[in-house]
């Protein structure tokens, strides 16, 4: 079964900010590679949605939050039936203690 996915507007903004940072620091090719890497990981999640690990019992709209860690960023998502909801793209250099507050702030917004 191939899952569908949807991006929360805030998650797309996260991705845009990360790509913008890479663009400023490392150039256009690195930025393209960074964005491609995230989008490719999302496509893999559509085939293997349980690839990410459960994130400490954290919930988003009643569904368990999962995290797929990559080199520089993590993709934070949940499974809602046959839909993957992409909640955030999180820079791995940031403090993980803020993830719970960020997820809570995104409940019922999109």
Backbone as JSON, one array per atom type, in Angstrom:
{
  "sequence": "XXXXXXXXXXXXXXXXXXXXXXXXXXXXXXXXXXXXXXXXXXXXXXXXXXXXXXXXXXXXXXXXXXXXXXXXXXXXXXXXXXXXXXXXXXXXXXXXXXXXXXXXXXXXXX",
  "N": [[0.84, -1.18, 0.0], [0.57, 2.18, -0.87], [1.08, 5.1, 0.79], [-0.55, 8.28, 1.1], [0.42, 11.73, 1.38], [0.48, 14.76, 3.31], [1.46, 18.11, 3.71], [1.76, 20.15, 6.52], [1.23, 23.64, 6.58], [3.06, 25.0, 8.16], [5.13, 23.13, 8.29], [6.05, 23.1, 5.67], [7.04, 25.68, 5.64], [9.11, 25.35, 7.47], [10.78, 23.66, 5.96], [11.4, 25.37, 3.85], [12.82, 27.36, 5.22], [15.04, 25.89, 6.13], [16.2, 25.13, 3.69], [16.75, 27.66, 2.7], [18.66, 28.53, 4.56], [20.75, 26.7, 4.03], [21.27, 27.44, 1.4], [22.25, 30.09, 1.73], [24.53, 29.61, 3.27], [26.0, 27.57, 1.95], [25.54, 27.48, -0.78], [23.86, 27.16, -4.01], [23.77, 24.54, -5.15], [24.09, 22.85, -2.94], [21.82, 23.57, -1.52], [19.77, 22.7, -3.22], [20.3, 19.96, -3.14], [19.81, 19.45, -0.42], [17.04, 20.0, -0.2], [16.03, 18.11, -2.03], [16.81, 15.77, -0.76], [15.18, 15.74, 1.55], [12.62, 15.67, 0.36], [12.81, 13.27, -1.03], [13.05, 11.48, 1.1], [10.5, 11.75, 2.17], [8.99, 10.61, 0.12], [9.9, 7.97, 0.37], [8.81, 7.4, 2.85], [6.17, 7.15, 2.12], [6.07, 4.62, 1.09], [7.13, 3.07, 3.12], [5.94, 3.67, 5.86], [6.4, 3.3, 8.59], [9.03, 3.67, 9.07], [10.22, 5.77, 10.48], [10.91, 6.46, 13.95], [8.97, 6.03, 16.94], [8.08, 8.87, 18.84], [8.59, 9.17, 21.86], [5.95, 8.75, 22.91], [4.55, 11.01, 22.21], [1.8, 12.87, 20.93], [-0.16, 13.85, 18.08], [-2.99, 15.45, 17.29], [-4.37, 13.21, 18.28], [-2.96, 11.1, 17.18], [-0.06, 9.05, 17.02], [3.16, 10.49, 17.16], [5.89, 10.36, 14.95], [9.39, 10.16, 14.12], [11.68, 10.71, 11.59], [14.94, 10.59, 11.29], [17.49, 12.36, 9.66], [20.64, 13.36, 8.27], [21.09, 16.26, 8.74], [18.55, 17.19, 9.34], [15.37, 16.35, 10.84], [12.43, 14.62, 10.0], [9.29, 15.15, 11.08], [6.35, 13.48, 11.76], [3.02, 12.04, 11.47], [0.91, 9.15, 11.29], [-2.19, 8.93, 9.84], [-4.57, 6.97, 9.35], [-4.5, 6.12, 6.01], [-2.92, 8.24, 5.42], [-0.1, 10.32, 5.61], [0.84, 12.78, 7.72], [2.82, 15.5, 7.53], [4.43, 17.12, 9.92], [6.56, 18.72, 10.77], [9.81, 19.96, 9.79], [12.73, 19.53, 11.25], [15.62, 21.04, 12.41], [18.46, 19.3, 13.25], [20.35, 20.33, 14.93], [19.13, 21.88, 16.73], [17.58, 22.26, 19.97], [16.15, 19.4, 21.2], [14.29, 19.4, 23.21], [12.4, 21.27, 22.7], [10.68, 20.31, 20.83], [8.24, 19.1, 21.59], [6.66, 21.3, 22.47], [6.52, 22.74, 20.07], [5.08, 20.95, 18.44], [2.66, 20.86, 19.83], [1.84, 23.49, 19.42], [1.12, 23.42, 16.79], [-1.19, 21.97, 16.53], [-4.39, 21.51, 15.19], [-4.16, 23.78, 13.54], [-3.69, 23.77, 10.77]],
  "CA": [[0.0, 0.0, 0.0], [1.29, 3.44, -0.93], [0.4, 6.13, 1.58], [-0.56, 9.66, 0.62], [0.96, 12.63, 2.41], [0.13, 16.18, 3.25], [2.35, 18.98, 4.47], [1.22, 21.29, 7.21], [1.84, 24.87, 6.07], [4.22, 25.29, 9.01], [6.2, 22.2, 7.92], [6.61, 23.62, 4.42], [7.83, 26.85, 6.02], [10.33, 24.79, 8.04], [11.61, 23.2, 4.85], [11.87, 26.57, 3.15], [13.85, 28.0, 6.05], [16.24, 25.06, 6.12], [16.81, 25.25, 2.36], [17.29, 29.02, 2.64], [19.89, 28.55, 5.35], [21.79, 25.98, 3.28], [21.59, 28.28, 0.25], [23.1, 31.2, 2.17], [25.8, 29.14, 3.82], [26.76, 26.61, 1.15], [25.31, 27.65, -2.21], [22.65, 26.65, -4.68], [23.78, 23.08, -5.32], [23.85, 22.23, -1.63], [20.41, 23.81, -1.17], [18.96, 21.77, -4.04], [20.53, 18.62, -2.6], [19.12, 19.36, 0.87], [15.6, 19.89, -0.43], [15.79, 16.83, -2.68], [16.97, 14.74, 0.25], [13.96, 15.71, 2.38], [11.49, 15.21, -0.46], [13.02, 11.84, -1.3], [12.72, 10.77, 2.35], [9.03, 11.74, 2.26], [8.52, 9.6, -0.84], [10.18, 6.66, 0.98], [7.81, 7.2, 3.91], [4.92, 6.71, 1.5], [6.17, 3.17, 0.9], [7.48, 2.46, 4.4], [5.59, 4.74, 6.8], [6.86, 3.04, 9.95], [10.48, 3.8, 9.1], [10.56, 6.66, 11.59], [10.7, 5.89, 15.28], [8.0, 6.72, 17.8], [8.74, 9.95, 19.58], [8.28, 9.24, 23.27], [4.53, 8.81, 23.24], [3.99, 12.3, 21.82], [0.64, 12.72, 20.06], [-0.62, 14.98, 17.27], [-4.41, 15.25, 16.97], [-4.75, 11.85, 18.64], [-2.14, 10.11, 16.49], [1.31, 8.97, 17.51], [4.18, 11.21, 16.39], [7.08, 9.59, 14.58], [10.49, 11.0, 13.66], [12.66, 10.11, 10.68], [16.16, 11.41, 11.4], [18.46, 12.36, 8.59], [21.9, 13.96, 8.73], [20.94, 17.61, 9.27], [17.18, 17.47, 9.77], [14.45, 15.25, 11.12], [11.07, 14.8, 9.51], [8.36, 14.8, 12.15], [5.11, 13.17, 11.08], [2.16, 11.04, 12.08], [0.09, 8.36, 10.37], [-3.62, 9.07, 10.08], [-5.14, 6.06, 8.35], [-3.56, 5.95, 4.89], [-2.34, 9.57, 5.19], [1.04, 10.77, 6.42], [0.82, 14.22, 7.93], [4.15, 16.02, 7.81], [4.21, 18.14, 10.95], [7.7, 19.64, 10.86], [11.17, 19.62, 9.4], [13.42, 20.01, 12.44], [17.07, 21.05, 12.31], [18.98, 18.43, 14.31], [21.23, 21.07, 15.83], [18.28, 22.56, 17.7], [17.31, 21.56, 21.22], [15.0, 18.5, 21.07], [13.32, 19.66, 24.27], [11.39, 22.2, 22.17], [9.83, 19.63, 19.84], [6.88, 18.9, 22.12], [5.95, 22.58, 22.44], [6.28, 23.06, 18.67], [3.99, 20.1, 17.95], [1.43, 21.34, 20.47], [1.44, 24.76, 18.8], [0.63, 23.15, 15.43], [-2.44, 21.2, 16.58], [-5.62, 22.15, 14.68], [-3.93, 25.03, 12.84], [-3.82, 23.58, 9.31]],
  "C": [[0.89, 1.24, 0.0], [0.46, 4.49, -0.19], [0.45, 7.47, 0.86], [0.08, 10.51, 1.72], [0.43, 14.04, 2.21], [1.09, 16.94, 4.15], [1.5, 19.98, 5.24], [1.93, 22.52, 6.65], [3.1, 25.21, 6.86], [5.4, 24.37, 8.66], [6.85, 22.63, 6.6], [7.47, 24.86, 4.69], [9.15, 26.4, 6.65], [11.3, 24.38, 6.94], [12.21, 24.38, 4.11], [12.98, 27.27, 3.92], [15.14, 27.2, 6.04], [16.97, 25.17, 4.78], [17.43, 26.64, 2.2], [18.59, 29.15, 3.4], [21.03, 27.88, 4.58], [22.22, 26.8, 2.07], [22.56, 29.4, 0.64], [24.48, 30.75, 2.6], [26.66, 28.34, 2.83], [26.5, 26.68, -0.35], [24.13, 26.88, -2.76], [22.64, 25.13, -4.81], [23.51, 22.36, -4.01], [22.39, 22.41, -1.22], [19.5, 22.87, -1.95], [19.09, 20.35, -3.5], [19.79, 18.43, -1.28], [17.62, 19.19, 0.68], [15.25, 18.54, -1.07], [15.85, 15.7, -1.67], [15.72, 14.62, 1.13], [12.79, 15.17, 1.57], [11.61, 13.73, -0.81], [12.68, 11.0, -0.07], [11.21, 10.69, 2.53], [8.46, 10.69, 1.31], [8.78, 8.19, -0.29], [9.19, 6.37, 2.1], [6.48, 6.73, 3.34], [4.9, 5.21, 1.27], [6.39, 2.45, 2.22], [7.21, 3.45, 5.53], [6.05, 4.52, 8.24], [8.38, 3.12, 10.08], [10.93, 4.68, 10.26], [10.25, 5.99, 12.93], [9.65, 6.7, 16.04], [8.72, 7.74, 18.64], [8.15, 10.05, 20.98], [6.83, 9.38, 23.65], [3.86, 10.13, 22.9], [2.88, 12.09, 20.8], [0.38, 14.01, 19.28], [-2.04, 14.66, 16.83], [-4.85, 13.8, 17.21], [-3.95, 10.75, 17.98], [-0.7, 10.2, 16.98], [2.3, 9.69, 16.58], [5.37, 10.29, 16.16], [8.13, 10.55, 14.03], [11.41, 10.17, 12.77], [13.87, 11.04, 10.67], [17.03, 11.23, 10.17], [19.72, 13.04, 9.12], [21.65, 15.3, 9.44], [19.56, 17.89, 9.84], [16.45, 16.18, 10.11], [13.11, 15.61, 10.52], [10.14, 14.28, 10.59], [6.99, 14.64, 11.51], [4.24, 12.25, 11.93], [1.37, 10.35, 10.98], [-1.37, 8.52, 10.79], [-4.33, 8.24, 9.02], [-4.12, 5.81, 7.25], [-2.9, 7.27, 4.51], [-1.19, 9.83, 6.15], [0.92, 12.28, 6.52], [2.21, 14.66, 8.36], [4.0, 17.25, 8.69], [5.33, 19.17, 10.95], [8.93, 19.06, 10.19], [12.03, 20.31, 10.46], [14.92, 19.93, 12.24], [17.64, 20.29, 13.51], [19.96, 19.12, 15.26], [20.43, 21.85, 16.88], [18.03, 21.66, 18.91], [16.03, 20.72, 21.08], [13.92, 18.76, 22.12], [12.2, 20.59, 23.8], [10.43, 21.54, 21.19], [8.4, 19.5, 20.35], [6.07, 20.2, 22.06], [5.61, 22.98, 21.01], [5.11, 22.24, 18.13], [2.66, 20.55, 18.55], [0.93, 22.62, 19.8], [0.85, 24.55, 17.4], [-0.66, 22.34, 15.39], [-3.58, 22.06, 16.06], [-5.39, 23.48, 13.99], [-4.19, 24.87, 11.36], [-5.05, 22.78, 8.98]]
}
